[in-house]
């Protein structure tokens, strides 16, 4: 006869759930007792690993245009602030070779972004200076022409 009152896996799922809950509570207690620097190191390690995992699928797409290499593809790398945070814990982190390569590339991309911003600001300042010089030179030229016209009018 078949019993419909209990499921054969019901007991096993209950035990598994209790073990998982106990494990989670123990892990939480261990995490709370860890020092602040250990917690920060774990956060940094998770940051690097998560960003690296997000980066991995994008790595297989090859795009050789200079614009994408400099700007669009930097979304998946660590930001400048994240690189600074990772740098303070870098020697303590146990990273795989591909994660280390990702970290090095993130540093390079952060530096590239910084250089691109500085170049943009420099070009903007040069443009403003050129516009100012053009304005001053045309103003001086117009004043000179006005003086010449006034002297010609006085001579007539």
C-alpha positions in Angstrom: 0.0 0.0 0.0 1.1 3.5 -0.8 1.1 6.0 2.1 0.2 9.5 1.0 0.8 11.0 4.5 4.5 11.6 4.3 7.0 12.2 1.5 10.2 10.1 1.6 12.5 13.2 1.2 10.6 15.4 3.7 12.8 14.3 6.6 16.1 14.8 4.6 15.1 18.3 3.5 14.3 19.3 7.1 17.7 18.1 8.3 19.5 19.8 5.4 17.7 23.1 6.2 18.6 22.9 9.9 22.3 22.2 9.0 22.3 25.2 6.6 20.7 27.5 9.2 23.2 26.3 11.8 26.1 26.9 9.4 24.9 30.4 8.5 24.5 31.4 12.2 28.0 30.0 13.0 29.5 31.9 9.9 27.8 35.1 11.1 29.3 34.7 14.6 32.7 34.1 13.1 32.4 37.1 10.8 31.3 39.3 13.7 34.3 38.3 15.8 36.7 38.9 13.0 38.7 42.2 13.2 37.7 45.1 11.1 40.7 44.7 8.8 39.9 41.0 8.2 36.3 42.0 7.3 37.6 44.7 5.0 40.0 42.3 3.4 37.2 39.8 2.8 35.1 42.6 1.2 38.0 43.6 -1.0 38.6 40.0 -2.0 34.9 39.6 -2.9 34.9 42.8 -4.8 37.9 41.7 -7.0 36.4 38.3 -7.6 32.9 39.6 -8.5 34.3 42.2 -10.8 36.6 39.6 -12.4 33.7 37.2 -12.9 31.7 40.0 -14.6 34.8 40.8 -16.7 35.4 37.2 -17.9 32.5 37.0 -20.4 33.5 40.4 -21.9 37.1 39.4 -22.3 36.3 37.0 -25.1 34.8 39.7 -27.3 37.4 41.3 -29.4 36.9 44.9 -30.5 39.9 46.6 -31.9 38.5 50.2 -32.2 40.5 52.7 -30.2 37.3 54.2 -28.8 36.1 51.0 -27.3 39.6 50.1 -25.9 39.9 53.5 -24.2 36.4 54.2 -23.0 33.6 51.7 -23.4 35.4 48.6 -22.2 36.5 50.3 -18.9 33.0 49.6 -17.4 34.0 46.1 -16.3 37.3 47.1 -14.7 37.8 48.3 -11.1 37.3 52.0 -10.7 40.0 54.4 -9.4 38.6 54.3 -5.9 38.3 50.5 -5.9 41.9 50.2 -7.1 43.0 52.4 -4.2 41.1 50.2 -1.7 42.5 47.0 -3.2 46.1 48.4 -3.2 46.1 48.6 0.6 45.2 44.9 0.9 46.9 43.5 -2.2 49.7 41.6 -0.5 47.2 39.9 1.9 44.9 38.7 -0.9 45.2 35.3 -2.3 44.3 35.9 -6.0 44.5 33.6 -9.0 46.9 34.6 -11.8 43.9 35.7 -14.0 42.6 37.8 -11.1 46.1 39.4 -10.6 46.1 40.2 -14.4 42.7 41.7 -14.0 43.9 43.8 -11.1 46.9 45.1 -13.1 44.7 45.9 -16.1 42.3 47.7 -13.8 45.1 49.9 -12.6 46.1 50.6 -16.2 42.6 51.4 -17.2 42.1 53.7 -14.2 45.2 55.5 -15.1 44.1 55.8 -18.8 40.8 57.2 -17.6 42.6 59.7 -15.5 44.9 60.7 -18.4 41.9 61.0 -20.8 40.2 63.4 -18.3 43.3 65.4 -17.9 43.8 65.6 -21.7 40.2 66.6 -22.1 40.6 69.4 -19.6 43.9 70.5 -21.2 42.3 70.6 -24.7 39.4 72.6 -23.3 41.8 75.1 -21.7 43.8 75.4 -24.9 40.6 76.1 -26.8 39.6 78.8 -24.3 43.1 80.4 -24.6 42.9 80.3 -28.4 39.4 81.9 -28.3 40.7 84.6 -25.9 43.8 85.3 -28.1 41.6 85.5 -31.2 39.2 87.9 -29.4 42.0 90.1 -28.2 43.8 90.2 -31.6 40.7 91.0 -33.5 39.7 93.7 -30.9 43.2 95.3 -31.3 43.0 95.0 -35.1 39.6 96.7 -35.1 40.8 99.5 -32.8 43.8 100.0 -35.1 41.5 100.2 -38.1 39.2 102.7 -36.3 42.2 104.9 -35.5 43.4 104.8 -39.1 39.9 105.7 -40.4 39.6 108.6 -37.9 43.0 110.0 -39.1 41.9 109.7 -42.7 38.6 111.5 -41.9 40.5 114.3 -40.2 42.9 114.7 -43.2 39.9 115.1 -45.5 
